[in-house]
Amino acid sequence: MTANHERQMLFNGELRPAAPQRGPYVFQNVHTLGGECRRLQRHVEVLTAAAEQLFGIDLDLAAREAGQQARRLAEACRLTRNVTVRLIVKAYPSGDVSMEYDEPSIYRGYVLRSLRPDAVCVNMAPPLWPFPTSAAVETRALADATARARGFHTAVLTDAEGNLVSESARPIFVVRGYTLLTPPCAAMSVERETAELAAREASLAVVSRPLTRDDLASADEVLTVNYQGVTSIARIDGKPYMSIIAEKLAECMEAAVR
């Protein structure tokens, strides 16, 4: 977005100045590059399923329509640089749908992010954690603030029993050898699906099972996946990790959409 240009959003397809919307919502973080949305069909399907399961509403939203609206909004926001920009799509219990672009990223396409954060385990599972909800967004912000207060960059979420929590928009993978372990999830996640498809292209096994802090202690790598790509965690509670599989996974994620 250009300097001094008013931020814009779409609300039920109508262009308006960006403004916070009150109330709970479900959301999707869509990777856009050069004005084109990646995996938009699946994002719409996940958003629609979450809205139906949690709010009992039938969203009137199709992928083709959403893509047209995203391009219209990109033009209004003057997003001309060929870099990754997050498109945040939210659905509310009322049936309203909003779209808003984040600031442009420094990256282009799915990448292995350059920052390798130091993390700490925080017992703070969001309500209905398998779903992409506003509660998950607020829980993540609170957990990361707690981690920073303890001298770390970010938090690895656990529940009261010490099991790892895999967020819909930020699934976690524990790497052991050539196998990616990830906690089971009852809801759909585009980020998780994208990572699992890339892992299989890289001839990596993917196993879904409950994971605990003991699994972190015996892991070779720990990584998370979001709309930008892969983040390889440097340390958790002081234990160091490698970053070999993480790089391969990011390469395969990008290759799959070229």
TORMITOR-523598 format. One record per residue (C-alpha): z, x, y; residue in one letter. Coordinates in nm, 2 decimals. Example, Ala and Ser with C-alpha at 12.3 -4.5 7.8 and 13.67 -1.06 7.14 Angstrom:
# TORMITOR-523598
+--------+--------+--------+----+
!     c3 !     c1 !     c2 ! aa !
+--------+--------+--------+----+
!   0.78 !   1.23 !  -0.45 !  A !
!   0.71 !   1.37 !  -0.11 !  S !
+--------+--------+--------+----+
***
This chain:
# TORMITOR-523598
+--------+--------+--------+----+
!     c3 !     c1 !     c2 ! aa !
+--------+--------+--------+----+
!   0.00 !   0.00 !   0.00 !  M !
!  -0.08 !   0.13 !   0.34 !  T !
!   0.18 !   0.22 !   0.60 !  A !
!   0.30 !  -0.06 !   0.82 !  N !
!   0.12 !  -0.32 !   0.60 !  H !
!   0.33 !  -0.63 !   0.52 !  E !
!   0.41 !  -0.66 !   0.15 !  R !
!   0.24 !  -0.96 !  -0.01 !  Q !
!   0.31 !  -1.17 !  -0.32 !  M !
!   0.15 !  -1.46 !  -0.50 !  L !
!   0.37 !  -1.77 !  -0.56 !  F !
!   0.20 !  -2.02 !  -0.78 !  N !
!  -0.13 !  -1.86 !  -0.69 !  G !
!  -0.07 !  -1.88 !  -0.31 !  E !
!  -0.06 !  -1.57 !  -0.11 !  L !
!   0.25 !  -1.52 !   0.11 !  R !
!   0.47 !  -1.25 !   0.25 !  P !
!   0.69 !  -1.09 !  -0.02 !  A !
!   1.04 !  -1.24 !  -0.03 !  A !
!   1.31 !  -1.24 !  -0.30 !  P !
!   1.31 !  -1.56 !  -0.51 !  Q !
!   1.65 !  -1.70 !  -0.61 !  R !
!   1.76 !  -1.79 !  -0.96 !  G !
!   1.71 !  -1.66 !  -1.31 !  P !
!   1.37 !  -1.56 !  -1.45 !  Y !
!   1.18 !  -1.40 !  -1.73 !  V !
!   0.93 !  -1.13 !  -1.65 !  F !
!   0.67 !  -0.88 !  -1.75 !  Q !
!   0.59 !  -0.54 !  -1.61 !  N !
!   0.22 !  -0.50 !  -1.63 !  V !
!   0.05 !  -0.16 !  -1.61 !  H !
!  -0.24 !  -0.17 !  -1.37 !  T !
!  -0.49 !   0.11 !  -1.30 !  L !
!  -0.77 !   0.08 !  -1.05 !  G !
!  -0.70 !  -0.29 !  -1.01 !  G !
!  -0.73 !  -0.37 !  -1.38 !  E !
!  -0.44 !  -0.50 !  -1.58 !  C !
!  -0.37 !  -0.34 !  -1.92 !  R !
!  -0.28 !  -0.57 !  -2.22 !  R !
!  -0.26 !  -0.87 !  -1.99 !  L !
!  -0.33 !  -1.12 !  -2.27 !  Q !
!  -0.03 !  -1.00 !  -2.46 !  R !
!   0.19 !  -0.99 !  -2.14 !  H !
!   0.10 !  -1.36 !  -2.07 !  V !
!   0.17 !  -1.45 !  -2.43 !  E !
!   0.51 !  -1.28 !  -2.42 !  V !
!   0.60 !  -1.44 !  -2.08 !  L !
!   0.49 !  -1.78 !  -2.20 !  T !
!   0.69 !  -1.75 !  -2.53 !  A !
!   1.01 !  -1.64 !  -2.34 !  A !
!   0.98 !  -1.92 !  -2.08 !  A !
!   0.94 !  -2.17 !  -2.36 !  E !
!   1.23 !  -2.04 !  -2.57 !  Q !
!   1.48 !  -1.99 !  -2.29 !  L !
!   1.38 !  -2.25 !  -2.03 !  F !
!   1.20 !  -2.51 !  -2.25 !  G !
!   0.89 !  -2.50 !  -2.02 !  I !
!   0.52 !  -2.47 !  -2.09 !  D !
!   0.37 !  -2.23 !  -1.84 !  L !
!   0.03 !  -2.32 !  -1.71 !  D !
!  -0.10 !  -1.96 !  -1.71 !  L !
!  -0.40 !  -1.81 !  -1.88 !  A !
!  -0.48 !  -1.43 !  -1.90 !  A !
!  -0.82 !  -1.47 !  -1.72 !  R !
!  -0.66 !  -1.66 !  -1.44 !  E !
!  -0.38 !  -1.41 !  -1.41 !  A !
!  -0.63 !  -1.12 !  -1.40 !  G !
!  -0.82 !  -1.29 !  -1.12 !  Q !
!  -0.49 !  -1.34 !  -0.93 !  Q !
!  -0.39 !  -0.98 !  -0.98 !  A !
!  -0.71 !  -0.85 !  -0.84 !  R !
!  -0.69 !  -1.08 !  -0.54 !  R !
!  -0.33 !  -0.96 !  -0.47 !  L !
!  -0.44 !  -0.60 !  -0.51 !  A !
!  -0.70 !  -0.65 !  -0.24 !  E !
!  -0.45 !  -0.82 !  -0.01 !  A !
!  -0.20 !  -0.53 !  -0.06 !  C !
!  -0.48 !  -0.27 !   0.00 !  R !
!  -0.42 !  -0.10 !  -0.33 !  L !
!  -0.71 !   0.14 !  -0.32 !  T !
!  -0.58 !   0.45 !  -0.49 !  R !
!  -0.68 !   0.50 !  -0.86 !  N !
!  -0.32 !   0.54 !  -0.98 !  V !
!  -0.08 !   0.33 !  -1.19 !  T !
!   0.09 !   0.04 !  -1.01 !  V !
!   0.33 !  -0.20 !  -1.17 !  R !
!   0.25 !  -0.57 !  -1.14 !  L !
!   0.57 !  -0.77 !  -1.18 !  I !
!   0.51 !  -1.12 !  -1.31 !  V !
!   0.80 !  -1.36 !  -1.31 !  K !
!   0.84 !  -1.72 !  -1.45 !  A !
!   1.13 !  -1.94 !  -1.33 !  Y !
!   1.30 !  -2.24 !  -1.50 !  P !
!   1.12 !  -2.46 !  -1.25 !  S !
!   0.79 !  -2.35 !  -1.39 !  G !
!   0.70 !  -2.15 !  -1.08 !  D !
!   0.53 !  -1.81 !  -1.13 !  V !
!   0.53 !  -1.52 !  -0.90 !  S !
!   0.33 !  -1.19 !  -0.89 !  M !
!   0.42 !  -0.89 !  -0.69 !  E !
!   0.31 !  -0.52 !  -0.69 !  Y !
!   0.55 !  -0.23 !  -0.68 !  D !
!   0.48 !   0.08 !  -0.49 !  E !
!   0.20 !   0.30 !  -0.64 !  P !
!   0.31 !   0.55 !  -0.89 !  S !
!   0.24 !   0.93 !  -0.88 !  I !
!   0.09 !   0.89 !  -1.23 !  Y !
!  -0.25 !   0.78 !  -1.36 !  R !
!  -0.25 !   0.59 !  -1.69 !  G !
!   0.01 !   0.61 !  -1.96 !  Y !
!   0.18 !   0.95 !  -1.94 !  V !
!   0.48 !   1.16 !  -2.06 !  L !
!   0.69 !   1.14 !  -1.75 !  R !
!   0.78 !   1.48 !  -1.60 !  S !
!   1.15 !   1.40 !  -1.55 !  L !
!   1.36 !   1.45 !  -1.87 !  R !
!   1.69 !   1.27 !  -1.79 !  P !
!   2.04 !   1.35 !  -1.91 !  D !
!   2.18 !   1.03 !  -2.05 !  A !
!   2.52 !   0.89 !  -2.16 !  V !
!   2.59 !   0.59 !  -2.39 !  C !
!   2.73 !   0.29 !  -2.20 !  V !
!   2.87 !  -0.02 !  -2.38 !  N !
!   2.68 !  -0.28 !  -2.18 !  M !
!   2.44 !  -0.50 !  -2.38 !  A !
!   2.27 !  -0.76 !  -2.16 !  P !
!   2.29 !  -1.13 !  -2.25 !  P !
!   2.00 !  -1.23 !  -2.47 !  L !
!   1.90 !  -0.87 !  -2.48 !  W !
!   1.58 !  -0.91 !  -2.69 !  P !
!   1.42 !  -1.11 !  -2.40 !  F !
!   1.28 !  -0.98 !  -2.07 !  P !
!   1.52 !  -1.16 !  -1.83 !  T !
!   1.67 !  -1.12 !  -1.49 !  S !
!   2.00 !  -1.06 !  -1.66 !  A !
!   1.85 !  -0.76 !  -1.84 !  A !
!   1.72 !  -0.62 !  -1.51 !  V !
!   2.07 !  -0.65 !  -1.35 !  E !
!   2.24 !  -0.50 !  -1.66 !  T !
!   2.01 !  -0.20 !  -1.66 !  R !
!   2.08 !  -0.14 !  -1.29 !  A !
!   2.46 !  -0.16 !  -1.34 !  L !
!   2.45 !   0.06 !  -1.65 !  A !
!   2.24 !   0.33 !  -1.47 !  D !
!   2.48 !   0.31 !  -1.17 !  A !
!   2.77 !   0.36 !  -1.42 !  T !
!   2.59 !   0.66 !  -1.57 !  A !
!   2.52 !   0.82 !  -1.23 !  R !
!   2.89 !   0.78 !  -1.14 !  A !
!   2.97 !   0.99 !  -1.45 !  R !
!   2.72 !   1.26 !  -1.35 !  G !
!   2.42 !   1.15 !  -1.57 !  F !
!   2.07 !   1.02 !  -1.48 !  H !
!   2.05 !   0.71 !  -1.69 !  T !
!   2.23 !   0.51 !  -1.96 !  A !
!   2.16 !   0.44 !  -2.33 !  V !
!   2.28 !   0.09 !  -2.39 !  L !
!   2.51 !   0.00 !  -2.68 !  T !
!   2.68 !  -0.32 !  -2.79 !  D !
!   3.05 !  -0.36 !  -2.86 !  A !
!   3.00 !  -0.24 !  -3.22 !  E !
!   2.83 !   0.08 !  -3.11 !  G !
!   2.47 !  -0.03 !  -3.21 !  N !
!   2.19 !   0.09 !  -2.98 !  L !
!   2.03 !  -0.19 !  -2.77 !  V !
!   1.65 !  -0.18 !  -2.74 !  S !
!   1.55 !  -0.36 !  -2.42 !  E !
!   1.23 !  -0.56 !  -2.41 !  S !
!   1.08 !  -0.37 !  -2.12 !  A !
!   1.22 !  -0.04 !  -2.22 !  R !
!   1.25 !   0.00 !  -2.60 !  P !
!   1.42 !   0.30 !  -2.74 !  I !
!   1.30 !   0.52 !  -3.02 !  F !
!   1.50 !   0.78 !  -3.22 !  V !
!   1.27 !   1.05 !  -3.37 !  V !
!   1.36 !   1.21 !  -3.70 !  R !
!   1.08 !   1.44 !  -3.83 !  G !
!   0.76 !   1.23 !  -3.82 !  Y !
!   0.94 !   0.90 !  -3.82 !  T !
!   1.02 !   0.68 !  -3.52 !  L !
!   1.34 !   0.47 !  -3.57 !  L !
!   1.39 !   0.17 !  -3.35 !  T !
!   1.65 !  -0.12 !  -3.35 !  P !
!   1.52 !  -0.45 !  -3.47 !  P !
!   1.42 !  -0.70 !  -3.20 !  C !
!   1.39 !  -1.08 !  -3.24 !  A !
!   1.15 !  -1.13 !  -2.95 !  A !
!   0.81 !  -0.99 !  -2.86 !  M !
!   0.77 !  -0.68 !  -2.65 !  S !
!   0.44 !  -0.55 !  -2.52 !  V !
!   0.60 !  -0.21 !  -2.46 !  E !
!   0.73 !  -0.18 !  -2.81 !  R !
!   0.40 !  -0.30 !  -2.96 !  E !
!   0.20 !  -0.04 !  -2.75 !  T !
!   0.43 !   0.24 !  -2.87 !  A !
!   0.41 !   0.13 !  -3.23 !  E !
!   0.03 !   0.11 !  -3.23 !  L !
!   0.01 !   0.46 !  -3.07 !  A !
!   0.26 !   0.60 !  -3.33 !  A !
!   0.05 !   0.48 !  -3.62 !  R !
!  -0.26 !   0.63 !  -3.46 !  E !
!  -0.07 !   0.96 !  -3.44 !  A !
!   0.01 !   0.92 !  -3.82 !  S !
!   0.38 !   0.86 !  -3.74 !  L !
!   0.59 !   0.62 !  -3.94 !  A !
!   0.78 !   0.34 !  -3.76 !  V !
!   1.10 !   0.20 !  -3.91 !  V !
!   1.30 !  -0.08 !  -3.76 !  S !
!   1.67 !  -0.09 !  -3.85 !  R !
!   2.00 !  -0.10 !  -3.68 !  P !
!   2.08 !   0.23 !  -3.51 !  L !
!   2.42 !   0.37 !  -3.40 !  T !
!   2.55 !   0.67 !  -3.20 !  R !
!   2.56 !   0.86 !  -3.53 !  D !
!   2.18 !   0.83 !  -3.54 !  D !
!   2.16 !   0.99 !  -3.20 !  L !
!   2.36 !   1.28 !  -3.33 !  A !
!   2.11 !   1.36 !  -3.60 !  S !
!   1.79 !   1.29 !  -3.40 !  A !
!   1.53 !   1.54 !  -3.32 !  D !
!   1.41 !   1.35 !  -3.01 !  E !
!   1.51 !   1.03 !  -2.83 !  V !
!   1.26 !   0.85 !  -2.61 !  L !
!   1.20 !   0.53 !  -2.42 !  T !
!   0.87 !   0.35 !  -2.34 !  V !
!   0.80 !   0.14 !  -2.03 !  N !
!   0.49 !   0.03 !  -1.83 !  Y !
!   0.44 !   0.39 !  -1.71 !  Q !
!   0.44 !   0.55 !  -2.06 !  G !
!   0.70 !   0.77 !  -2.23 !  V !
!   1.03 !   0.92 !  -2.11 !  T !
!   1.17 !   1.19 !  -2.33 !  S !
!   1.55 !   1.21 !  -2.29 !  I !
!   1.68 !   1.57 !  -2.26 !  A !
!   2.04 !   1.51 !  -2.36 !  R !
!   2.27 !   1.23 !  -2.46 !  I !
!   2.64 !   1.29 !  -2.43 !  D !
!   2.56 !   1.66 !  -2.41 !  G !
!   2.34 !   1.68 !  -2.73 !  K !
!   2.00 !   1.84 !  -2.65 !  P !
!   1.67 !   1.70 !  -2.78 !  Y !
!   1.31 !   1.83 !  -2.82 !  M !
!   1.00 !   1.67 !  -2.66 !  S !
!   0.71 !   1.71 !  -2.91 !  I !
!   0.65 !   1.37 !  -3.05 !  I !
!   0.70 !   1.21 !  -2.71 !  A !
!   0.41 !   1.40 !  -2.57 !  E !
!   0.19 !   1.31 !  -2.87 !  K !
!   0.29 !   0.94 !  -2.84 !  L !
!   0.20 !   0.93 !  -2.47 !  A !
!  -0.14 !   1.08 !  -2.54 !  E !
!  -0.22 !   0.82 !  -2.81 !  C !
!  -0.10 !   0.54 !  -2.58 !  M !
!  -0.35 !   0.64 !  -2.32 !  E !
!  -0.63 !   0.72 !  -2.56 !  A !
!  -0.60 !   0.37 !  -2.71 !  A !
!  -0.71 !   0.20 !  -2.38 !  V !
!  -0.98 !   0.44 !  -2.26 !  R !
+--------+--------+--------+----+
***
